[in-house]
Structures are given as C-alpha cells and as structure tokens.
Amino acid sequence: MGIPGRPLVLLVWMLTAAGVGVAQSPEFKKFLDSTDDTELKLSAPYVGYDGKIYACCRKNLFAFESDGTISWIIPLNYSCHMDIAPVSDERGKIFVVAEDKVLRVKPSNIGTSEQVVDIFYGPNPDIGVSGEIIGISISISSSAIFITVKHHGLFAFMLRGTRLWSAGPVLNRFGYLQGCKDLATDCYFNSGPTVDQCEGSLYISNTEGQLYALYTLSPDFRWIQDLSSVDKVFLITPGNNGRIYITFPEKSVLMALDVSTGNVLWKHTVGPLGRIDISPVVDSNGWVSIGSLDGFLYSVSPTGDLKKFLKSFALDSVIRVSPILDCSGFALHVTQTHMEAKISRLIGNYTYVSAMNPVNLIFSVISPATGAVYSRRKFSGDVLSKSDLRFFRSEERILLALLASGRNNSPWPCYTTRQKLSWTCSQANPKNLSVYTANEKAVVLLLLFQLAITLLLAASVRFCWVFWRKKKLTEEDLGKFLEKRRSLHSRRTELTRIISELEKATEEPMAEQVLEQLEGAVNAKEGVEAKLSTSYSLGRDGMGPRPKPLLPLYDGKPKSYSFHSGYTENVFSTVFNALSYSSSSFETSDEDEGETEEDSSGSGDRMAAAARGNKALQQESSSGSRKSQLGWEEEEKVGFNVLENPLFRGELLDKSSRNRLLAVGGAHFRPGEA
C-alpha cells in the first residue's frame, strides 16, 4: 500500500544540489568539519510559535529561519530521537528526546552565563526510570509535560520539574482493574501522550488496541474505548473542539470520537495512506484533513461530511506527508508529488498504489472550509539552493515545514496559539448526559419525590434539633416529659368539659359561686394550654399562638353574662368578656419544681383572687348606691355610669330589688325593656 521512497528522496536531493555555496556561521562550519558523513539527516521538524523550524541532527539541536538559514546550533551531548519532534512551551523552552532522556533547552540563555541545556527527565531514581521514550506532549492549560516510557508507563511532570503522577496500562477504579484485556502481561502503552488543550484530558493507547482518556492532573481515567475491532495500531490526533480523531494507517480509516464519552461519531475511508506515521490536521474551522496516496486531500467537516480537494493533480500525484497548519489556523500547507506514472489497484478491501519517476513537487495553500486554493506552485531545483538546508538530506516533510514557515502567500495574519485554541474550543458543545432512560414524565415525578423526601428529612432534622434543646428535657428525661405532657392534655380535656357544663348553667339565674367556679376553670385551662404551648410543647420554649376565646361568641363578639345575688342587699351587673391571652392574669412558671402541686394550688389562688375581685365590685356598687343619694348630676361629674345588660331578665326581680336598681341606674333602666 505504498510507493518506493528512494526516488522521491533523490528528487529532493536534486532540488537542493543545484545551488551554490553561501556563507555559514562559525558554529555550523565547526559542525561540518567535525563530521565525515556526506549525508546529514534531520529529525522530525517542529514549526514554533516564532516561525522558526526546530530539528535535531545527531547530538545537536538546530533552529532554521523561514528562508532555510541556520539561526543557532545548541550541542546536546546526547543523540536525538529522529522520529520524535521537539515540543515547546509558551515561554520558549524546548523539550527534546535524546536517548533515554528528555532535555530542556533554553534558547534565551544563549550568550549568557546561564545554563542552556539541562536534563529534565532521565534514568535517575529521583526523577525517572530507564527505558525507551515513546513520546512527549505538553499541556498549556495545566503547565505540565507528559512522557511515555515503554514498559514503564506514563509519567506527568509540572514544567518546573515537580513530578505529578504516574500510571500504567492497568488502572484501578472502584476496586476493579480496567485496561489491558484479560490483564495481558505483555500489555503496555505503545503511543505518545496526546493532550486535548480544551478538555484538560490526555489520550494514549496500549498494545491491545484500547484507547484511554485520562485527566491531566491525576491518573484517573474518564473512559476506555476498545478499538481493536478495527485495528490495534492507530494514531491519535486532538481536535480541541470536543472531538478526538483516530487514524488507522493500515486500514486507511479516519474516525472521530466524542471526548466526553468515547462514542464513535463518524468513520470514513480516506484512501491508501503513504506512511505509518501520517496523521490528520485540524484547522480553526473544525475541519480535519489528511492526504492520501491517491493524490486527494480528504477533509471532513465538523458535522461529519467528507469532501475531496486538490483534484487537478490527483490523477498522477501522491501525498505522502501530513499537511501543516498555517500560523493563522485557517489554512493548510499541502505537498503533492507529481509522478511520471501511477497505477492504482483494488485487492480485497485494500487499495494499492504504484508510482515511479517523480517529476516535481506541487505546494498548495488551501482552506477546507471554503475549498478555496490561495496558492499553488511547482518547485524545481532552486528550492534550497541558497539555504543551509542544502547540506542536509532533505525530505518532503522538511521542505513542507520550510514553506509553511514562510507563509507561501497565505491571505491571513498569524495568530497566537491561545487565539487559535479559543476558536476551536468554542466549537465544543458538550451534551448533557441523562442518567435516566425513562420518559420525561417519570423522570419529573422521580425528581419531585426525591425533593419531597429531602424536605421531609430537613424538617425532621430541624424538629429534632429544636426538640432536644428544650429546657425541660435538659432537666428531666424523655419519659417524665411525655408523661407530664399526657397529664396536661387530660387536664385540659377535663377543664373543657367543666367549662361547658358551667356555661350551660349560666342560662338560669345562678349564685355567685357558679361565676367564681367558671372563672377559675377558665383561668386553669388557660394555664394548662400555656404550658402545652411552651414548656411542654414539641417545639420551642417560646410563647405559642394566642388561644381562641374560651367563652362563646355571639355574632363574632364576646358573650356577656349577668348575675344577681339573692344574698346581697344590692343588685349589680357584672359583665364578663372572653379574656385574651395577653390580658390573662394567669402566668405560668416553668422554673418551679413540683408542677402538679403548683397547678392545684394555683387554681385555688386564682379562685380566691376572683372572689376578692367580686367583693371589691360589691363594695364599689354599695358606694355607688350611697353616691346616688347625692343626686344623678354628681354621678355624671365623676364619670360613673351603669351599662345595660341585654341579657338581664328584669321580670325575675322582686319589687323592692327593682326599686333599688332604679335608684342606682335612674332613667337608664326600664324594666319593660329587659
């Protein structure tokens, strides 16, 4: 499913060999003099934020300007990993994989006394373990770097060097082991970590074809997706837009997964792929694009629609390397190799492409969102003739990186990494996951039931908190408290019955003793209710609500009673109104001990007080009779007046009593109007 790579390399070499020599820096001359190798090979390149191209050669890190000239050379003292590109943080520090170490390079210290290169991770018991490093990645949001070491696992470090955590392919979650099907002993992480800068997650695969989604700040995983049904070997590309893209090079399949759940969103066949390490590129519009050996650029929209671009030269050309994203984020730089002859054959489920004799390279700048091609150029032997790159074995990926750094007529300005991330991250629309699979009505009813249970529990807790803080419960145990409360209820019931009987007795002329008994019963009942609403209530010790009037009402007003006594010389009217709680003369004291004796003695005292009150009224009435002898006019001066009692039955009085009453009330009483 590929084409021979040597002819294409020869083409690139011819493109660089036609130039003439130019002046080199002293460092570069020294580097050339120190090597006998006539063909120097650069590692996988990295195009930095500053437009420079960073790549390794042997034990040195090179920085190239956009015109191909060398900006600086930094000796590393360790051989670089040729298939792992350098990475950079936002402060300009560059991290390079060399042998079994990760080196931290600080270009800003060049020309100063400060250290330029130090070992960030290596085979030291304090900072790491010895083993082959598979890949590295940096999280901008977490300021962390992640390193995959073969057979040892994944290691996370803060960029300042502090170790965060480490994890292996078998993870423990809630007591269950996850990852590595059937707990295979030869299972390990086989890919470099891939960081989604928007989600704060990283993704990594194992040898069993499982994809892990982990948190960047802890070794806990979000989900594990088994992709072995498609293939066990795949590449991971972050979308930074709510999606993660998986490329299966052997199957020529491009797949998108949801970052929250790991579910497959769509899957497309993208023609035969030219390299095992080819991966797609995601632009700021959310389009993901990848080149194929059939000459097409396959691009998939954010909604999953597949389109083919660069059809003009697709028939006799191939795309072997991954496109490079323009610094604006909205365009791609793509190379097509124009071949003298190309044949495609379909065998089973696979497409095989055979091509020979490369003619030239076609560089294009295209925006997949609009399909517009902004630049298309064919290059011949003068591509690198005036640059320092002519001394290296130039590959197509190096040439593409050089043209991408030079913008190649891109119509947009360059944007920072955070600006580009803000556009792509805004495209992520996470869906609200529902725990319930029933209909909406059932879910609403369940939520209402849960709310009712919560409110009931809250009310119960509040009741218990208030109840157990009562003063009586601190002085007595619960049994005595409840027994006292029960006896108070029984006493109130008995007093209610007595009051009802006395009220019926007031319909007939009664003695003054009945009045005293009624008043005493009313006051006793009020005292019992006061205790039940305060000290022996189930709530707070404070005063409860005002009780309703105990005496019956007529038309919403308190009923009045009139009594006349046959044992006294004077007849007087006594008006009783239903007593409000605020005017009650009975006060309850919960501080005293011996409540039963207090209640019985209290009722006797109140009855005696009532008798003294009645005697005072009689004396006042007697004095009123004497004052009436002085004349009615004098009574008006002192403000004394006798009110008529509408319930007074005048016909029940004898003649002498009626005359005496007339002497007291004067013209204000007419017996016929009783």
C-alpha positions in Angstrom: 0.0 0.0 0.0 2.9 2.3 -0.6 5.5 3.5 -3.1 9.2 3.3 -3.0 10.7 6.1 -1.1 14.2 6.4 -2.7 13.1 8.1 -6.0 11.4 10.9 -4.1 14.4 11.4 -1.9 16.6 11.6 -5.0 14.2 14.3 -6.4 14.5 16.3 -3.3 18.3 15.9 -3.3 18.4 17.2 -6.8 16.3 20.2 -5.8 18.9 21.1 -3.2 22.1 20.2 -5.1 21.7 22.8 -7.8 22.6 25.8 -5.6 25.9 27.4 -4.9 27.5 27.7 -1.5 26.7 30.6 0.8 28.4 31.8 3.9 27.8 29.7 7.0 28.0 30.6 10.7 31.2 29.6 12.6 29.2 27.2 14.6 27.9 25.5 11.5 31.3 25.3 9.9 32.6 23.7 13.1 29.8 21.2 12.9 30.5 20.4 9.3 34.2 20.0 10.0 33.5 17.6 12.8 31.6 15.1 10.7 32.7 12.8 7.9 29.1 11.9 6.9 28.3 13.3 3.4 24.5 13.0 4.1 23.2 14.6 7.3 19.7 13.7 8.3 17.3 15.9 10.3 14.8 14.6 12.7 11.1 15.2 12.5 10.7 19.0 12.4 8.7 21.3 14.7 7.5 24.7 13.5 7.5 27.0 16.5 5.3 29.9 17.6 8.1 32.3 16.4 8.1 30.9 12.8 11.4 29.0 13.3 11.9 25.4 12.3 13.4 23.2 15.1 15.0 19.8 14.3 17.8 17.6 15.6 20.8 16.2 13.8 23.0 13.8 15.7 23.8 15.4 19.0 22.8 19.0 18.1 19.6 21.0 18.0 19.2 23.3 15.0 16.9 26.3 14.6 16.3 27.4 11.0 14.8 30.7 9.8 11.9 30.7 7.3 14.4 31.1 4.4 16.4 28.0 5.5 19.4 29.7 7.1 20.6 28.5 10.5 19.6 30.7 13.4 21.6 28.9 16.1 23.1 25.5 17.0 23.0 24.1 20.5 25.1 21.0 21.4 23.1 18.4 23.4 25.8 15.8 24.1 23.2 13.1 23.6 21.9 11.6 20.3 18.4 12.8 19.4 15.4 10.6 18.7 14.9 11.0 15.0 11.2 10.2 14.9 10.0 12.4 17.8 9.7 16.1 17.0 10.7 18.6 19.7 8.0 20.4 21.6 7.9 23.9 23.1 6.0 25.6 25.9 4.7 29.1 25.9 7.8 30.6 27.4 10.1 29.4 24.6 11.6 26.4 26.3 12.2 23.5 24.0 12.0 19.8 25.1 13.9 17.3 23.1 14.0 13.5 23.4 17.6 12.3 23.3 18.4 8.6 24.0 16.6 7.7 27.3 16.3 11.3 28.5 14.2 14.4 28.0 16.4 17.5 27.6 15.2 21.1 28.4 16.7 23.7 26.2 16.5 27.4 27.0 17.5 29.4 23.8 17.1 32.7 25.7 20.2 31.8 27.7 22.4 31.6 24.6 25.3 34.0 25.0 24.8 34.3 28.8 26.4 32.6 31.7 23.1 30.7 32.4 22.8 27.0 31.6 21.3 26.4 28.2 20.6 22.7 28.4 19.7 20.5 31.3 18.3 17.0 31.9 14.6 17.4 32.6 13.9 13.6 32.8 16.4 10.7 32.8 17.4 7.4 34.4 17.7 8.8 37.9 15.9 7.2 40.8 14.8 10.7 41.9 13.3 11.8 38.5 12.6 8.8 36.4 13.4 5.3 35.2 15.5 4.0 32.4 13.7 2.9 29.2 12.8 3.8 25.7 10.8 7.0 25.4 8.0 6.7 23.0 6.7 10.2 23.0 6.1 13.5 24.9 3.4 16.2 24.9 2.8 19.5 26.8 -0.5 20.7 28.3 -0.7 24.5 28.1 -3.6 24.8 30.5 -2.1 22.6 33.1 1.6 23.7 32.6 2.6 20.1 32.6 4.5 17.7 30.4 3.7 14.0 29.8 6.2 11.3 28.9 5.5 7.8 27.8 8.3 5.2 28.6 8.0 1.8 27.0 7.2 -1.0 29.5 7.1 1.5 32.4 4.1 3.6 31.8 3.1 7.3 31.6 4.7 10.0 33.7 3.4 13.5 34.4 5.6 16.4 35.5 5.0 20.1 36.1 7.0 22.2 33.6 9.1 23.4 36.6 10.2 19.8 37.2 7.9 18.6 40.0 6.5 15.1 39.5 2.7 14.9 39.5 1.8 11.3 39.0 2.5 8.1 37.0 0.2 5.4 35.6 0.4 2.1 34.0 -1.9 0.4 31.4 -3.9 -1.4 34.2 -5.8 1.1 36.3 -7.8 0.6 39.4 -11.3 2.1 39.6 -13.7 1.4 42.5 -11.7 -1.8 43.2 -12.0 -3.1 39.7 -9.0 -3.4 37.3 -9.5 -1.6 34.0 -7.4 -1.7 30.8 -5.4 -4.4 29.1 -7.9 -7.0 28.1 -7.7 -10.2 30.1 -4.9 -8.5 32.1 -2.3 -9.5 29.5 1.2 -9.5 30.9 2.8 -8.1 27.7 0.4 -5.1 27.6 1.9 -1.7 27.7 1.4 1.9 26.4 2.6 2.0 22.8 1.9 5.6 21.8 3.0 9.0 22.9 0.5 11.0 25.0 -1.8 13.3 23.1 -3.2 16.3 25.0 -6.6 18.0 24.3 -5.9 21.6 25.3 -9.6 22.4 25.7 -10.8 19.5 27.7 -7.9 19.1 30.0 -7.6 15.5 29.1 -4.9 13.3 27.5 -5.2 10.2 25.4 -3.0 7.2 25.0 -3.2 3.7 23.6 -2.0 0.2 24.6 -0.8 -2.8 22.6 -4.3 -4.4 22.9 -5.9 -1.7 20.8 -7.5 0.2 23.7 -7.8 4.0 23.9 -7.5 5.7 27.3 -8.9 9.1 28.2 -7.1 10.4 31.4 -7.2 13.6 33.4 -4.1 15.7 33.1 -3.9 16.5 36.8 -4.5 13.0 38.2 -4.0 9.4 36.9 -7.8 8.8 37.0 -9.3 7.8 33.6 -12.6 9.2 32.1 -13.2 6.2 29.8 -11.5 3.4 28.0 -12.6 2.6 24.4 -11.7 -0.7 22.7 -10.9 -0.1 19.1 -9.2 -3.5 18.4 -12.2 -4.5 16.2 -10.8 -2.1 13.6 -7.1 -2.4 14.3 -4.7 -2.5 17.2 -2.4 0.1 15.7 -3.6 3.7 15.3 -2.6 7.3 15.7 -4.3 9.9 18.0 -4.9 13.5 17.0 -6.6 16.0 19.3 -9.3 18.1 17.8 -9.5 20.7 20.6 -13.2 21.0 19.6 -15.0 18.3 21.6 -13.7 15.5 19.3 -10.7 13.2 19.2 -9.6 11.8 15.8 -8.2 8.3 15.3 -6.2 7.2 12.2 -5.8 3.6 11.3 -2.9 3.7 8.7 -3.1 0.0 7.7 -6.9 0.2 7.2 -7.0 3.8 5.7 -9.7 4.7 8.1 -10.3 8.1 9.9 -12.6 8.0 12.9 -14.0 10.7 15.3 -14.9 10.1 18.9 -16.7 12.2 21.4 -14.3 13.4 24.1 -16.9 13.1 26.9 -18.0 9.5 26.3 -15.6 7.9 23.8 -18.5 7.1 21.5 -17.8 6.9 17.7 -19.3 10.0 16.0 -18.4 9.1 12.4 -16.0 6.9 10.4 -14.7 7.4 6.8 -12.3 5.6 4.5 -9.7 8.1 3.3 -7.9 6.1 0.6 -4.5 4.4 1.0 -2.1 6.2 3.3 1.5 6.6 2.4 3.2 6.3 5.9 2.6 4.6 9.1 3.1 7.9 11.0 0.8 10.1 8.8 -1.8 11.9 10.8 -4.6 14.4 10.1 -4.5 18.2 10.8 -7.4 20.1 12.4 -7.9 23.8 11.5 -9.6 26.6 13.4 -12.9 26.0 11.5 -13.1 22.5 12.9 -12.3 20.7 9.6 -9.9 17.7 9.8 -7.8 16.9 6.8 -5.4 14.1 5.7 -3.6 13.4 2.5 -3.7 10.1 0.6 -1.6 8.2 -2.0 -4.5 8.6 -4.4 -3.5 12.3 -4.6 -6.6 13.7 -2.9 -6.8 15.7 0.3 -9.6 14.3 2.3 -11.4 16.8 4.6 -14.2 16.1 7.0 -16.5 18.9 8.2 -17.4 19.3 11.9 -20.8 17.6 11.1 -19.0 14.6 9.5 -19.4 15.4 5.8 -16.5 14.1 3.7 -15.0 16.2 0.8 -12.1 15.7 -1.6 -9.8 18.5 -2.6 -6.8 19.1 -4.9 -8.4 17.1 -7.7 -6.5 18.9 -10.5 -3.3 16.9 -10.0 -4.6 14.0 -8.1 -4.7 11.6 -11.0 -0.9 11.5 -11.4 0.3 12.6 -8.0 0.6 11.3 -4.4 0.5 12.8 -0.9 3.0 11.1 1.4 3.3 13.5 4.4 0.8 15.1 6.7 -0.3 18.7 5.9 1.0 21.5 8.1 -1.4 24.0 9.7 -0.8 27.7 8.7 0.0 30.0 11.6 -3.4 31.7 11.0 -5.1 28.4 11.8 -7.5 28.7 8.9 -5.4 27.3 6.0 -3.3 24.2 5.3 0.0 23.7 3.5 0.0 20.6 1.4 2.5 19.0 -0.9 1.7 16.7 -3.9 4.5 14.8 -5.6 3.8 14.7 -9.4 4.7 11.3 -10.7 5.6 10.2 -14.3 3.3 7.2 -13.9 0.9 5.9 -11.3 -1.3 2.8 -11.1 -4.0 2.0 -8.5 -5.3 -1.5 -7.9 -8.0 -2.7 -5.5 -7.3 -6.0 -4.0 -9.9 -7.2 -1.4 -10.6 -4.3 0.9 -7.3 -2.5 0.2 -6.2 -0.1 -2.5 -2.6 -0.4 -3.7 -0.8 2.4 -5.5 2.4 2.0 -7.6 4.2 5.1 -8.8 7.6 5.8 -10.4 9.8 8.7 -11.5 8.8 11.8 -9.5 8.8 14.9 -11.7 8.3 17.8 -9.4 6.6 19.0 -6.2 3.4 21.0 -6.0 2.8 23.1 -2.9 -0.7 24.4 -2.2 -2.3 26.6 0.4 -6.0 25.6 0.8 -8.8 26.4 3.2 -11.0 23.2 3.5 -13.9 25.2 5.0 -14.4 27.1 1.7 -12.5 24.9 -0.7 -10.5 27.9 -1.9 -6.9 27.3 -3.0 -4.9 30.5 -2.3 -1.6 29.4 -3.7 -0.2 26.7 -5.9 3.4 26.5 -7.0 5.6 24.0 -8.7 9.2 23.8 -7.4 12.3 22.6 -9.2 16.0 22.6 -8.4 16.3 26.1 -6.8 14.2 25.3 -3.7 17.0 25.1 -1.2 19.9 26.3 -3.3 20.6 29.4 -1.2 19.9 27.9 2.3 21.8 26.0 4.8 19.4 23.1 4.4 21.2 22.0 1.2 23.8 20.4 3.4 21.2 18.0 4.9 19.3 15.1 3.5 16.1 17.0 2.7 12.8 15.1 3.0 9.5 16.2 1.9 8.4 17.0 5.4 11.4 19.3 5.9 10.6 21.2 2.6 6.9 21.5 3.6 7.9 22.9 7.1 10.1 25.4 5.4 7.4 26.7 3.1 4.8 26.7 5.8 7.1 28.9 8.0 7.5 31.3 5.0 3.7 31.6 4.7 3.7 30.9 0.9 1.2 33.6 0.1 -1.2 32.8 2.9 -4.0 35.5 3.0 -4.4 35.6 6.8 -2.2 37.1 9.5 -0.6 34.8 12.1 -2.4 34.2 15.4 -1.1 33.0 18.7 -1.8 29.5 20.0 -4.3 30.7 22.6 -6.2 32.7 20.0 -6.5 29.6 17.8 -7.5 27.5 20.7 -10.2 29.9 21.7 -11.8 29.5 18.2 -11.6 25.7 18.2 -12.6 25.3 21.8 -15.8 27.4 21.2 -16.9 24.7 18.8 -17.2 22.1 21.5 -20.8 21.7 22.6 -20.9 19.0 25.3 -24.2 17.4 25.6 -25.9 17.0 28.9 -25.9 13.3 29.7 -29.1 11.9 31.2 -28.8 9.2 33.9 -32.4 8.1 33.3 -33.7 6.3 30.3 -37.4 6.5 31.1 -39.8 9.1 29.7 -39.7 12.7 30.9 -42.8 12.4 33.0 -41.4 9.6 35.0 -38.1 11.5 35.5 -40.0 14.6 36.7 -42.1 12.5 39.1 -39.0 10.9 40.5 -37.3 14.2 41.0 -40.4 15.6 42.8 -40.4 12.5 45.0 -36.7 13.0 45.8 -37.4 16.7 46.6 -40.3 15.7 48.9 -38.1 13.2 50.8 -35.3 15.8 51.1 -37.7 18.4 52.5 -39.2 15.8 55.0 -35.7 14.8 56.2 -34.8 18.5 56.6 -37.9 19.2 58.6 -37.3 16.1 60.8 -33.7 17.2 61.5 -34.9 20.7 62.4 -37.6 19.3 64.6 -35.2 17.1 66.5 -32.7 19.9 66.9 -35.3 22.2 68.4 -37.0 19.5 70.5 -33.8 18.2 72.2 -32.8 21.7 73.1 -35.9 22.3 75.3 -35.2 23.3 78.9 -37.5 20.7 80.3 -35.7 17.9 78.5 -32.4 19.0 80.0 -33.9 18.8 83.5 -36.0 15.7 83.0 -35.7 12.6 81.0 -37.9 12.0 78.0 -40.3 9.6 79.8 -41.2 12.1 82.5 -41.6 14.8 79.9 -44.0 12.8 77.9 -45.9 11.7 81.0 -46.3 15.3 82.1 -47.5 16.3 78.7 -50.1 13.5 78.6 -51.4 14.5 82.1 -51.7 18.2 80.9 -53.8 17.0 77.9 -56.0 15.0 80.2 -56.5 18.0 82.5 -57.3 20.3 79.6 -59.9 17.9 78.4 -61.5 17.7 81.8 -61.5 21.5 82.2 -63.1 21.9 78.8 -65.9 19.6 79.9 -66.4 21.6 83.2 -66.5 24.9 81.4 -69.1 23.6 79.0 -71.3 22.5 81.9 -70.9 25.8 83.7 -71.7 27.8 80.5 -75.0 25.8 80.3 -75.7 26.6 83.9 -75.4 30.4 83.2 -78.7 30.2 81.2 -80.5 30.2 84.5 -80.2 32.6 87.5 -77.3 31.3 89.5 -75.5 32.1 92.6 -72.3 34.0 92.7 -70.3 30.8 93.5 -71.1 29.5 90.0 -69.4 32.5 88.5 -66.3 32.0 90.6 -66.1 28.4 89.5 -66.4 29.3 85.8 -63.7 32.0 86.1 -61.4 29.6 88.0 -61.9 26.8 85.4 -61.3 29.3 82.5 -58.0 30.5 84.2 -56.9 27.0 84.9 -57.5 25.9 81.3 -55.5 28.9 80.1 -52.7 27.9 82.4 -52.6 24.3 81.1 -52.7 25.5 77.5 -49.9 27.9 78.2 -47.7 25.0 79.4 -48.6 22.9 76.4 -47.6 25.6 74.0 -44.3 26.5 75.7 -42.5 24.3 78.2 -44.3 21.0 77.3 -44.7 21.7 73.6 -42.9 19.8 70.8 -41.4 23.0 69.5 -39.5 25.9 71.0 -39.9 27.1 74.6 -41.3 30.5 73.4 -44.9 31.5 73.6 -47.2 29.8 71.2 -50.1 31.3 69.2 -52.8 33.2 71.1 -55.6 30.9 72.1 -59.2 31.4 70.9 -61.7 32.9 73.4 -62.9 30.3 75.8 -66.3 31.9 76.3 -68.8 31.5 73.4 -69.3 34.3 70.9 -72.5 35.9 69.6 -72.2 37.5 66.1 -68.4 37.5 66.4 -68.5 39.4 69.7 -67.8 38.0 73.3 -70.9 36.9 75.1 -71.8 38.8 78.3 -73.2 37.2 81.5 -75.3 39.0 84.1 -75.9 37.5 87.6 -77.9 38.8 90.5 -77.3 37.6 94.0 -80.1 36.9 96.5 -77.7 37.1 99.4 -76.8 40.8 99.0 -78.8 43.9 99.5 -77.7 45.5 96.3 -78.2 44.1 92.8 -75.5 44.8 90.4 -74.5 43.8 86.9 -71.2 42.1 86.2 -70.0 41.9 82.7 -67.6 39.1 81.7 -65.9 39.2 78.4 -63.8 36.4 77.0 -60.2 37.0 78.2 -57.5 37.4 75.6 -54.2 35.7 76.2 -52.4 39.0 76.7 -54.8 40.1 79.4 -54.9 36.9 81.3 -53.9 37.1 85.0 -52.6 33.6 84.9 -48.9 33.3 84.3 -47.0 30.0 84.0 -43.7 29.4 85.6 -41.7 26.5 84.3 -38.9 27.1 86.6 -40.6 25.7 89.7 -40.5 22.1 90.7 -43.5 20.1 91.7 -45.7 21.1 88.8 -48.7 19.1 90.0 -48.9 20.8 93.4 -48.3 24.2 91.7 -51.2 23.7 89.3 -53.7 22.7 92.0 -52.7 25.5 94.4 -52.6 28.0 91.6 -56.2 27.3 90.7 -57.2 27.9 94.4 -55.3 31.1 94.5 -56.9 32.3 91.3 -60.4 31.5 92.6 -59.6 33.4 95.8 -58.4 36.3 93.8 -61.6 36.2 91.8 -63.6 36.3 95.0 -61.7 39.3 96.3 -62.4 41.0 92.9 -66.1 40.3 93.2 -66.1 41.7 96.8 -64.4 44.8 95.6 -67.1 45.2 92.9 -69.8 44.8 95.5 -68.2 47.5 97.7 -67.9 49.8 94.7 -71.6 49.1 93.9 -72.5 49.9 97.6 -70.6 53.2 97.4 -72.3 53.9 94.2 -75.7 53.5 95.9 -74.7 56.0 98.6 -73.4 58.3 95.9 -76.7 58.1 94.1 -78.4 59.7 97.1 -76.4 62.8 96.4 -78.1 63.1 93.0 -77.6 61.9 89.5 -75.9 65.1 88.4 -73.0 64.4 90.7 -72.6 60.9 89.3 -72.1 62.3 85.8 -69.4 64.6 87.2 -67.3 61.7 88.4 -67.9 59.7 85.2 -69.8 56.8 86.7 -72.4 55.1 84.6 -74.3 51.8 84.7 -74.4 49.8 81.5 -77.5 47.9 80.5 -77.1 44.2 80.2 -79.1 43.0 77.2 -79.4 39.5 78.8 -80.7 40.8 82.1 -84.1 39.4 83.0 -85.8 42.2 84.8 -89.1 40.2 85.4 -87.3 37.9 87.7 -86.6 40.7 90.2 -88.9 41.3 93.1 -90.5 44.8 93.5 -88.1 46.0 96.2 -85.0 44.9 94.2 -86.3 46.6 91.1 -86.8 49.9 93.0 -83.3 49.7 94.4 -81.9 49.1 90.9 -83.9 52.1 89.6 -82.4 54.2 92.4 -78.9 53.2 91.2 -79.4 53.3 87.4 -82.1 56.0 87.2 -83.6 56.7 83.9 -81.1 54.4 82.1 -83.1 51.3 83.1 -86.6 50.4 82.0 -87.9 47.1 83.3 -90.1 46.7 80.3 -87.1 46.6 78.0 -85.3 43.7 79.8 
